[in-house]
Amino acid sequence: MILMPKEKTSYRILIVDDDAFLLDMYSLKFSQKGFQVTTSPGTLDALDKLRGGYVPDILLIDLVMPAMDGFAFLEQLQKDELARQAMVIVLSNLGQEEDILRAKKLGAADYIIKASATPSEVVDRVLKEINKRKGS
């Protein structure tokens, strides 16, 4: 089990996915680990929250979504200079190497393929990235 870093006991995470079931499931899993969870059912809603002043520590985003896909969302984040300090982690079923490379080029710290990871493993991967960033 990966423990939360000692410097900060609670992290703000924004989970962006158009699947309501997955949003609820991941919200519960991250809440159980002490995260302050905010969810968005799509990238446009997430942009509204960020433009409205919400500042997450972590962005967990899906790539395949209506209206604006995750790649366009990441490009918009950079263009608008939103959530610049947030760690971006992609959680998607797109598993092609070019998708992974594109997401990382757009600032993703990690890329998790949904079908290959349980919700608990996703939480552990996020915690691992937090610890890596903090040098723990």
Summary of the structure (lengths in Angstrom):
residues: 136
radius of gyration: 13.7
end to end distance: 14.4
largest distance: 39.1
contacts: 416
relative contact order: 0.18
helix: 45%
strand: 19%
